[in-house]
Amino acid sequence: MHVRLNRRQFVALAGSVSTAFMAAPAAIAAPSDAAAFYRGKVLRILVGSPPGGGYDIYARLVAPALAEKLGAEVLVENKAGNGGLAALATLLTRPADGLTIMNGSAEAAILSQMLGRPGVTWDVVKLQWLAKLAAAPKLWFAGKTARYQTIADTRQAPRLTWSATGPADDISDVQAIISYVLGLHSKIVVGYRGSGDMSLAVISNEVDCGLLSADSALPHIDSIKPLALFGAKRWSHLPDVPTLREVAPLPADKAWIVDLREKIGEAQRAMVAAPGVPADRINYLRSAFAKILTDPAVIAEGARTNRELEYMSGTDLQAVVAELMKAAGPRLPEFKKIVLDTYF
């Protein structure tokens, strides 16, 4: 069953879970105290990929507006590794003072914890989610001169290779799911540093096909051949590219995993702070992001570079993350086998 929460349900969930994350001390500092704390300080936004990738671009898009709003210097710090999750682990080693936050993949954080990946040192339910910035479907693509030019071709391939950074990186898991539902003979090749390297591997025919968030793939659109979108609907920037369901009807006994993964994908690109950051600072940052991510000037700048903002409040996202951790339910062992063990 594909469950989508409307805003009213988000707010209701938020009321039930927020007390678990934001238990207030006897006296909560006034918002003006949080404003005074940030004024003149240096705030760092961790990004788990090299400069020029999607998360980096979004971080740099909002950094100037955040600096102005806080009266602080805002720096973007790139820390690539482990499919973007090294930066999340780093976040938890920094002082929990609210001066280090992260723009990262809520999908990857949820998936890695759900799947019990090595190196997971966080609990996504206890992380303090500040705002969702954006969400885009995933784009499955091949190179312009690839040996397999259509989905029909890929289904006949004796061996189909894909590029990814690592297991459960919010790319390889979708590649595994597509391979599972379509019966592809896939081999997922890991170790690439980010979206640029993964794209280049496809363009140069080092691998047969790739998959990225559609907004990260768009700069390479003249050098790649889109095959299908992994998402519930078509994407406005590539209106002629069909969804996976449109090009390949899903077997009834396998559609559940596509529904589940699409649901997890609703979280996507998000700002997050560590557990333990004082509640008044979390509230202040959430308020700042609410203003920035709904500012017409910031929205227009994002649209100019095909980086559309899709804001969700930190409170609502906190509730969504808590709900998503329960999403796999009794099918979790089967989910883990497909996305971690079958195609590597």
SVG drawing of the C-alpha trace seen along z (x, -y; Angstrom):
<svg xmlns="http://www.w3.org/2000/svg" viewBox="-5 -40 41 53">
<polyline fill="none" stroke="black" stroke-width="0.4" points="0.0,0.0 1.4,-3.4 0.7,-5.8 1.0,-9.5 0.5,-11.8 -1.3,-15.1 -0.3,-18.2 -3.0,-17.8 -1.6,-14.2 1.9,-15.6 0.9,-18.2 -0.9,-15.6 2.0,-13.2 4.3,-16.1 2.4,-16.8 2.7,-13.2 6.4,-12.8 7.9,-16.2 7.8,-15.8 10.2,-12.9 12.7,-15.0 12.3,-18.4 11.7,-17.8 12.0,-21.3 14.0,-22.1 12.3,-23.9 13.0,-27.3 13.4,-27.7 15.6,-30.5 13.7,-33.2 14.1,-33.3 16.1,-36.6 18.7,-34.6 19.1,-32.2 19.4,-35.1 22.1,-36.6 23.9,-33.3 24.2,-33.1 25.0,-36.7 28.6,-37.1 29.4,-33.4 30.5,-30.9 27.9,-28.3 29.1,-25.3 26.9,-23.3 28.4,-19.8 27.8,-18.2 28.6,-14.6 29.7,-15.0 32.3,-16.9 31.8,-20.5 29.4,-20.7 27.1,-17.9 23.4,-18.3 23.7,-18.6 26.6,-21.0 24.6,-23.2 21.6,-23.4 23.7,-24.2 25.4,-27.1 22.0,-28.2 20.7,-28.8 23.9,-29.8 23.9,-33.5 20.3,-33.9 20.9,-32.0 24.0,-34.1 21.9,-37.3 19.1,-35.9 21.3,-34.8 23.8,-37.7 26.5,-35.0 29.1,-33.7 27.9,-30.5 30.5,-28.1 29.9,-25.0 32.2,-22.1 32.5,-19.2 33.2,-15.8 32.7,-13.1 32.7,-9.4 30.4,-6.4 27.8,-7.6 27.4,-10.9 27.1,-9.3 30.6,-10.2 29.4,-13.7 26.5,-12.6 28.8,-10.7 31.0,-13.8 28.0,-15.9 27.7,-13.7 31.3,-14.3 31.1,-18.1 29.9,-20.0 26.1,-19.9 25.9,-23.7 24.0,-24.3 27.0,-25.8 27.4,-22.7 24.4,-21.4 24.2,-19.2 22.5,-19.3 22.1,-15.6 20.0,-12.8 17.3,-11.9 16.7,-8.9 20.2,-7.6 20.2,-8.2 16.9,-6.4 17.9,-3.5 21.3,-2.9 19.7,-2.7 16.8,-0.6 19.2,1.8 21.7,1.9 24.6,0.7 28.1,0.8 29.2,-2.6 25.7,-3.9 26.2,-6.0 22.9,-7.9 19.3,-7.4 17.3,-9.4 14.4,-9.8 16.7,-11.6 18.4,-13.7 16.8,-17.2 15.4,-17.9 15.3,-21.5 13.7,-21.6 13.2,-19.7 14.7,-21.6 13.8,-19.7 12.7,-16.4 13.0,-15.2 12.4,-11.8 15.4,-9.5 16.4,-9.4 17.5,-6.1 19.7,-6.8 22.2,-5.4 25.0,-6.9 24.4,-8.3 26.4,-5.5 25.5,-2.8 25.2,0.8 21.8,1.0 19.7,-2.0 16.2,-1.1 14.6,0.6 13.7,3.5 17.4,3.8 18.4,3.8 15.9,6.6 17.7,8.7 21.2,7.9 23.2,10.8 24.9,8.4 24.0,4.8 26.4,2.6 25.5,-0.5 27.6,-3.1 27.0,-4.0 29.0,-5.3 28.1,-2.5 25.4,-0.2 22.2,-2.0 23.5,-5.4 20.0,-6.3 21.1,-5.4 22.3,-1.8 19.2,-0.7 16.9,-2.1 19.1,-0.4 18.7,2.8 14.9,2.3 14.6,1.6 16.7,4.7 14.5,6.8 11.1,5.7 12.2,5.9 14.3,9.1 17.5,7.4 20.8,9.3 22.5,6.4 25.9,5.7 26.2,2.5 29.7,1.1 30.4,-1.0 33.2,-3.3 32.4,-6.4 32.8,-9.7 29.6,-11.5 27.1,-12.4 29.8,-13.8 31.9,-10.6 28.9,-8.4 27.6,-10.3 31.0,-10.3 31.2,-6.5 27.9,-6.2 28.8,-8.8 32.2,-7.1 30.5,-3.6 32.6,-2.5 29.2,-1.1 26.0,-0.5 23.7,-2.8 23.2,-5.0 20.7,-6.6 20.7,-10.0 18.3,-12.5 16.8,-14.0 18.0,-17.5 21.6,-16.2 21.3,-14.5 19.9,-17.5 23.3,-19.3 24.4,-16.2 21.2,-15.8 22.9,-16.5 25.3,-13.6 22.9,-11.0 19.9,-9.1 17.0,-9.2 15.2,-5.9 12.7,-6.3 11.9,-8.2 11.6,-6.4 8.8,-8.3 5.1,-8.6 4.7,-11.1 6.6,-12.8 8.9,-15.7 8.3,-19.1 11.8,-19.6 11.7,-16.3 8.0,-16.0 8.6,-13.5 10.4,-11.0 8.0,-8.4 7.9,-6.9 8.9,-3.3 5.3,-2.3 4.5,-3.8 7.2,-1.9 7.1,1.4 4.0,2.5 5.1,3.8 4.4,7.5 1.8,7.5 4.0,9.5 6.8,7.0 5.1,3.6 5.3,3.4 9.0,2.6 8.6,-0.3 5.8,-1.7 8.0,-1.5 11.0,-3.1 9.0,-5.9 7.6,-6.6 11.1,-6.8 12.1,-9.1 9.6,-11.7 12.1,-12.8 15.1,-13.4 17.3,-16.6 17.1,-18.0 18.9,-20.2 19.5,-18.5 21.2,-19.1 22.6,-16.8 20.8,-15.5 21.4,-17.7 21.4,-21.1 19.4,-23.3 15.7,-23.6 15.7,-27.3 18.4,-27.2 16.6,-24.4 13.4,-26.5 15.3,-29.5 17.0,-27.6 13.7,-26.1 12.1,-29.5 15.0,-30.9 14.7,-28.1 11.0,-28.6 11.5,-32.2 14.4,-31.4 12.9,-28.5 9.7,-30.4 11.4,-33.6 10.5,-34.4 14.1,-35.6 15.6,-32.3 13.0,-30.2 13.7,-32.2 17.4,-31.7 16.9,-27.9 14.6,-27.7 17.2,-29.6 19.6,-26.7 16.9,-24.0 17.2,-23.5 13.6,-23.8 12.8,-24.2 10.1,-22.0 9.9,-23.2 8.6,-21.1 8.9,-22.4 11.4,-20.7 8.5,-19.8 6.6,-18.1 9.7,-16.4 10.5,-15.1 7.2,-13.4 7.6,-11.9 11.0,-10.5 9.6,-8.8 6.9,-7.3 9.2,-6.1 11.3,-4.1 8.3,-1.9 7.5,-1.6 9.2,1.6 7.4,3.5 7.5,7.3 9.0,7.1 12.2,5.6 14.3,8.9 13.2,9.3 13.9,5.6 17.4,5.9 18.2,9.0 17.2,7.2 18.9,3.9 22.1,5.1 22.9,8.7 21.6,9.5 23.3,7.1 26.8,6.3"/>
</svg>
